[in-house]
């Protein structure tokens, strides 16, 4: 199955969901290109971006699992670049 490059933007409003979020990312570590996290103390949230190169079903499944966590939202932007 071909892979796609995408960016998953994550906003964490519930700090209790961070452990489960990290577990999901660890389970998919083979696909991750990079991760950047920014704590926004003024608003009490964390902003995380994940660059990923994976099959579309893996990307959408991961984004869906992340977005289903309590107090966490996720949106995905896909590149038009496809690989083998």
MMTF fields as JSON, N, C-alpha, C and O atoms, coordinates in Angstrom:
{
  "mmtfVersion": "1.0.0",
  "mmtfProducer": "UNKNOWN",
  "numBonds": 335,
  "numAtoms": 336,
  "numGroups": 84,
  "numChains": 1,
  "numModels": 1,
  "chainsPerModel": [1],
  "groupsPerChain": [84],
  "chainIdList": ["A"],
  "bondAtomList": [4, 2, 8, 6, 12, 10, 16, 14, 20, 18, 24, 22, 28, 26, 32, 30, 36, 34, 40, 38, 44, 42, 48, 46, 52, 50, 56, 54, 60, 58, 64, 62, 68, 66, 72, 70, 76, 74, 80, 78, 84, 82, 88, 86, 92, 90, 96, 94, 100, 98, 104, 102, 108, 106, 112, 110, 116, 114, 120, 118, 124, 122, 128, 126, 132, 130, 136, 134, 140, 138, 144, 142, 148, 146, 152, 150, 156, 154, 160, 158, 164, 162, 168, 166, 172, 170, 176, 174, 180, 178, 184, 182, 188, 186, 192, 190, 196, 194, 200, 198, 204, 202, 208, 206, 212, 210, 216, 214, 220, 218, 224, 222, 228, 226, 232, 230, 236, 234, 240, 238, 244, 242, 248, 246, 252, 250, 256, 254, 260, 258, 264, 262, 268, 266, 272, 270, 276, 274, 280, 278, 284, 282, 288, 286, 292, 290, 296, 294, 300, 298, 304, 302, 308, 306, 312, 310, 316, 314, 320, 318, 324, 322, 328, 326, 332, 330],
  "bondOrderList": [1, 1, 1, 1, 1, 1, 1, 1, 1, 1, 1, 1, 1, 1, 1, 1, 1, 1, 1, 1, 1, 1, 1, 1, 1, 1, 1, 1, 1, 1, 1, 1, 1, 1, 1, 1, 1, 1, 1, 1, 1, 1, 1, 1, 1, 1, 1, 1, 1, 1, 1, 1, 1, 1, 1, 1, 1, 1, 1, 1, 1, 1, 1, 1, 1, 1, 1, 1, 1, 1, 1, 1, 1, 1, 1, 1, 1, 1, 1, 1, 1, 1, 1],
  "groupList": [{"groupName": "UNK", "atomNameList": ["N", "CA", "C", "O"], "elementList": ["N", "C", "C", "O"], "formalChargeList": [0, 0, 0, 0], "bondAtomList": [1, 0, 2, 1, 3, 2], "bondOrderList": [1, 1, 2], "singleLetterCode": "X", "chemCompType": "L-PEPTIDE LINKING"}],
  "groupTypeList": [0, 0, 0, 0, 0, 0, 0, 0, 0, 0, 0, 0, 0, 0, 0, 0, 0, 0, 0, 0, 0, 0, 0, 0, 0, 0, 0, 0, 0, 0, 0, 0, 0, 0, 0, 0, 0, 0, 0, 0, 0, 0, 0, 0, 0, 0, 0, 0, 0, 0, 0, 0, 0, 0, 0, 0, 0, 0, 0, 0, 0, 0, 0, 0, 0, 0, 0, 0, 0, 0, 0, 0, 0, 0, 0, 0, 0, 0, 0, 0, 0, 0, 0, 0],
  "groupIdList": [1, 2, 3, 4, 5, 6, 7, 8, 9, 10, 11, 12, 13, 14, 15, 16, 17, 18, 19, 20, 21, 22, 23, 24, 25, 26, 27, 28, 29, 30, 31, 32, 33, 34, 35, 36, 37, 38, 39, 40, 41, 42, 43, 44, 45, 46, 47, 48, 49, 50, 51, 52, 53, 54, 55, 56, 57, 58, 59, 60, 61, 62, 63, 64, 65, 66, 67, 68, 69, 70, 71, 72, 73, 74, 75, 76, 77, 78, 79, 80, 81, 82, 83, 84],
  "secStructList": [7, 7, 3, 3, 3, 3, 3, 3, 3, 3, 3, 3, 7, 7, 4, 4, 4, 2, 2, 2, 2, 2, 2, 2, 2, 2, 2, 6, 4, 4, 4, 3, 3, 3, 3, 3, 3, 3, 3, 3, 6, 6, 6, 6, 3, 3, 3, 3, 3, 3, 3, 3, 3, 3, 3, 2, 2, 2, 2, 2, 2, 2, 2, 2, 2, 2, 2, 6, 1, 6, 6, 3, 3, 3, 3, 3, 3, 3, 3, 3, 3, 3, 3, 7],
  "xCoordList": [0.847, 0.0, 0.892, 1.904, 0.508, 1.328, 1.148, 0.121, 2.167, 2.116, 1.963, 2.223, 1.532, 1.385, 2.085, 2.264, 2.472, 3.052, 1.943, 1.181, 1.86, 0.8, 1.299, 2.336, 0.536, 0.79, -0.471, -1.562, -0.317, -1.442, -1.24, -0.255, -2.179, -2.142, -2.994, -4.149, -2.423, -3.091, -3.117, -2.114, -4.276, -4.385, -4.875, -5.914, -4.106, -4.422, -4.906, -4.157, -6.163, -6.74, -6.845, -7.001, -6.76, -6.857, -5.518, -5.199, -4.738, -3.425, -3.49, -2.496, -4.625, -4.757, -4.749, -4.585, -4.923, -4.923, -3.537, -3.37, -2.547, -1.208, -0.584, 0.055, -0.746, -0.148, -0.694, 0.07, -1.99, -2.594, -2.164, -1.934, -2.055, -1.578, -0.159, 0.13, 0.716, 2.092, 2.141, 2.982, 1.251, 1.179, 0.802, 1.399, -0.183, -0.592, 0.548, 0.771, 1.263, 2.382, 3.501, 4.12, 3.763, 4.795, 4.439, 5.315, 3.171, 2.724, 2.917, 3.03, 2.954, 3.095, 4.44, 4.584, 5.413, 6.716, 7.408, 8.164, 7.169, 7.83, 7.446, 8.174, 6.31, 5.823, 6.142, 6.042, 6.523, 6.706, 7.991, 9.05, 7.892, 9.052, 9.6, 10.81, 8.691, 9.108, 7.921, 6.763, 8.246, 7.207, 7.686, 8.848, 6.771, 7.082, 5.95, 4.781, 6.293, 5.292, 5.58, 6.724, 4.528, 4.66, 3.66, 2.453, 4.132, 3.201, 2.795, 3.652, 1.513, 1.003, 0.426, -0.768, 1.3, 0.948, -0.149, -0.959, -0.195, -1.208, -2.628, -3.554, -2.785, -4.111, -4.275, -5.372, -3.201, -3.281, -3.465, -4.104, -2.904, -3.024, -1.638, -0.659, -1.582, -0.372, -0.715, -1.764, 0.182, 0.001, 1.098, 2.285, 0.683, 1.629, 1.411, 0.274, 2.503, 2.396, 3.215, 4.336, 2.634, 3.258, 3.395, 2.398, 4.61, 4.843, 4.922, 5.631, 4.185, 4.064, 4.104, 3.609, 4.694, 4.728, 4.224, 4.948, 2.967, 2.322, 1.185, 0.771, 0.68, -0.523, -1.675, -1.748, -2.571, -3.673, -4.52, -4.969, -4.743, -5.568, -4.887, -5.562, -3.561, -2.828, -2.937, -3.167, -2.769, -2.851, -4.236, -4.369, -5.264, -6.627, -7.005, -7.71, -6.544, -6.82, -6.153, -6.758, -4.895, -4.171, -4.821, -5.041, -5.131, -5.771, -7.128, -7.487, -7.878, -9.171, -9.024, -9.782, -8.044, -7.805, -7.365, -7.788, -6.519, -6.072, -7.251, -7.432, -8.038, -9.186, -10.265, -11.09, -10.276, -11.297, -10.891, -11.698, -9.647, -9.207, -9.926, -10.244, -10.174, -10.872, -10.042, -8.892, -10.632, -9.952, -8.848, -7.949, -8.9, -7.872, -8.57, -9.534, -8.074, -8.602, -7.455, -6.31, -7.776, -6.757, -7.328, -8.475, -6.513, -6.854, -5.658, -4.512, -5.931, -4.871, -4.835, -5.873, -3.637, -3.415, -2.53, -1.445, -3.002, -2.272, -1.494, -1.969, -0.299, 0.492, 0.009, -0.582, 0.261, -0.051, 1.041, 0.895, 2.136, 3.259, 2.886, 2.483, 3.029, 2.754, 4.022, 4.826, 4.192, 5.368, 4.984, 3.809, 5.981, 5.724, 5.68, 5.475],
  "yCoordList": [-1.178, 0.0, 1.24, 1.285, 2.245, 3.451, 4.298, 4.24, 5.078, 5.931, 7.376, 7.739, 8.199, 9.633, 10.368, 9.845, 11.57, 12.444, 13.36, 13.915, 13.513, 14.341, 15.016, 14.659, 15.994, 16.687, 16.576, 16.929, 16.086, 16.024, 17.125, 17.127, 18.056, 19.146, 18.727, 18.334, 18.813, 18.324, 19.443, 20.119, 19.624, 20.546, 19.742, 19.085, 19.806, 19.063, 20.055, 20.924, 19.907, 20.759, 20.029, 20.663, 18.698, 17.885, 17.178, 16.217, 17.64, 17.032, 15.55, 14.84, 15.074, 13.662, 12.755, 11.542, 13.32, 12.525, 12.398, 11.68, 13.084, 13.09, 11.696, 11.326, 10.924, 9.58, 8.696, 7.99, 8.729, 7.917, 8.429, 7.634, 9.739, 10.317, 9.834, 9.401, 9.905, 9.44, 7.95, 7.517, 7.17, 5.733, 5.51, 4.671, 6.255, 6.131, 6.505, 5.839, 7.572, 7.988, 6.953, 6.676, 6.385, 5.356, 4.12, 3.518, 3.743, 2.589, 2.801, 1.834, 4.052, 4.377, 5.032, 5.695, 4.848, 5.509, 5.202, 6.033, 4.042, 3.671, 4.585, 4.671, 5.266, 6.144, 7.619, 8.432, 7.966, 9.371, 9.926, 9.307, 11.09, 11.801, 12.712, 12.802, 13.38, 14.298, 14.785, 14.618, 15.391, 15.854, 17.16, 17.293, 18.118, 19.374, 19.694, 19.702, 19.954, 20.292, 21.645, 21.97, 22.429, 23.759, 23.891, 23.869, 24.027, 24.288, 25.764, 26.645, 26.023, 27.395, 27.648, 27.469, 28.066, 28.204, 29.231, 29.051, 30.301, 31.333, 30.787, 31.258, 29.8, 29.211, 27.838, 27.279, 27.292, 25.984, 24.835, 23.835, 24.976, 23.924, 23.574, 24.277, 22.477, 22.08, 21.967, 21.441, 22.465, 22.416, 21.507, 21.733, 20.477, 19.473, 19.287, 19.217, 19.21, 18.858, 17.598, 17.453, 16.709, 15.426, 15.33, 15.411, 15.159, 14.879, 13.364, 12.697, 12.824, 11.372, 10.958, 11.674, 9.804, 9.202, 7.778, 6.908, 7.543, 6.255, 6.03, 6.961, 4.794, 4.55, 5.413, 5.709, 5.812, 6.693, 6.126, 6.875, 4.819, 4.249, 4.351, 4.491, 4.283, 4.441, 5.884, 6.138, 6.827, 8.241, 8.589, 9.21, 8.194, 8.536, 7.811, 8.37, 6.581, 5.844, 6.471, 6.574, 6.898, 7.551, 8.884, 9.182, 9.688, 10.985, 10.798, 11.566, 9.787, 9.513, 9.085, 9.523, 8.225, 7.767, 8.93, 9.037, 9.796, 10.961, 11.892, 12.358, 12.153, 13.053, 12.527, 13.299, 11.218, 10.648, 10.721, 10.425, 11.111, 11.255, 12.439, 13.419, 12.344, 13.397, 14.682, 14.682, 15.769, 17.055, 17.203, 18.026, 16.408, 16.467, 16.602, 15.892, 17.514, 17.631, 17.453, 17.8, 16.908, 16.641, 16.913, 16.576, 17.521, 17.767, 17.351, 17.488, 16.837, 16.319, 17.064, 17.321, 17.407, 17.986, 17.02, 16.658, 16.606, 15.638, 16.331, 17.295, 15.828, 16.251, 15.48, 14.408, 16.022, 15.295, 14.295, 13.53, 14.295, 13.391, 11.981, 11.774, 11.019, 9.628, 8.819, 9.134, 7.767, 6.914, 5.456, 5.106, 4.613, 3.154, 2.592, 1.391],
  "zCoordList": [0.0, 0.0, 0.0, 0.698, -0.788, -0.859, 0.39, 1.066, 0.673, 1.857, 1.436, 0.289, 2.39, 2.175, 3.289, 4.388, 2.994, 3.992, 4.483, 3.69, 5.802, 6.381, 7.642, 8.2, 8.071, 9.324, 10.171, 9.722, 11.395, 12.326, 13.355, 14.093, 13.398, 14.377, 15.572, 15.411, 16.76, 17.977, 19.014, 19.244, 19.633, 20.764, 21.96, 21.902, 23.046, 24.265, 25.324, 25.77, 25.713, 26.756, 28.088, 29.132, 28.06, 29.267, 29.504, 28.804, 30.478, 30.719, 31.084, 30.93, 31.559, 31.916, 30.684, 30.816, 29.5, 28.269, 27.644, 26.658, 28.201, 27.613, 27.606, 26.621, 28.658, 28.71, 27.591, 26.934, 27.372, 26.311, 24.939, 24.027, 24.784, 23.528, 23.235, 22.12, 24.216, 24.031, 23.703, 22.916, 24.297, 24.001, 22.537, 21.865, 22.043, 20.642, 19.694, 18.683, 20.031, 19.188, 19.224, 18.196, 20.385, 20.51, 19.682, 19.061, 19.671, 18.895, 17.388, 16.634, 16.958, 15.543, 15.228, 14.201, 16.101, 15.97, 14.649, 14.146, 14.083, 12.829, 11.673, 10.684, 11.789, 10.731, 10.974, 10.055, 12.192, 12.528, 11.941, 12.042, 11.332, 10.81, 11.903, 12.109, 12.593, 13.646, 14.452, 14.069, 15.577, 16.502, 17.129, 17.511, 17.227, 17.898, 18.859, 18.473, 20.092, 21.095, 21.707, 22.025, 21.869, 22.447, 23.589, 23.35, 24.817, 25.916, 25.875, 25.817, 25.906, 25.904, 27.293, 27.533, 28.195, 29.608, 29.857, 30.767, 29.073, 29.263, 29.122, 29.782, 28.264, 28.021, 28.649, 28.641, 29.191, 29.828, 28.85, 29.176, 27.647, 26.636, 26.103, 26.353, 25.368, 24.651, 23.172, 22.802, 22.339, 20.892, 20.345, 20.58, 19.614, 19.122, 17.623, 17.156, 16.882, 15.466, 15.215, 15.702, 14.456, 14.13, 12.62, 11.902, 12.132, 10.715, 10.576, 11.33, 9.6, 9.48, 8.01, 7.14, 7.745, 6.412, 6.588, 7.073, 6.189, 6.464, 5.467, 4.776, 5.392, 4.595, 5.116, 6.309, 4.213, 4.591, 5.727, 6.594, 5.732, 6.793, 8.156, 9.176, 8.18, 9.441, 9.923, 11.105, 8.994, 9.359, 9.878, 10.932, 9.144, 9.57, 10.858, 11.698, 11.019, 12.251, 13.452, 14.519, 13.287, 14.378, 14.72, 15.894, 13.71, 13.966, 14.645, 15.538, 14.228, 14.857, 16.304, 17.17, 16.566, 17.943, 18.826, 19.977, 18.287, 19.05, 19.327, 20.451, 18.31, 18.46, 19.377, 19.867, 19.621, 20.508, 21.983, 22.865, 22.249, 23.64, 24.281, 23.607, 25.566, 26.296, 26.31, 26.748, 25.829, 25.856, 24.841, 25.017, 23.764, 22.724, 21.371, 21.084, 20.551, 19.191, 18.205, 18.498, 17.03, 16.016, 14.63, 14.335, 13.795, 12.397, 11.561, 11.99, 10.356, 9.506, 8.185, 7.575, 7.749, 6.419, 5.65, 6.106, 4.478, 3.657, 2.546, 1.944, 2.285, 1.142, -0.075, 0.052, -1.235, -2.475, -2.83, -3.783, -2.069, -2.311, -1.846, -0.701, -2.761, -2.416, -2.642, -3.519, -1.837, -1.974, -1.971, -1.866, -2.086, -2.09, -0.71, -0.54]
}
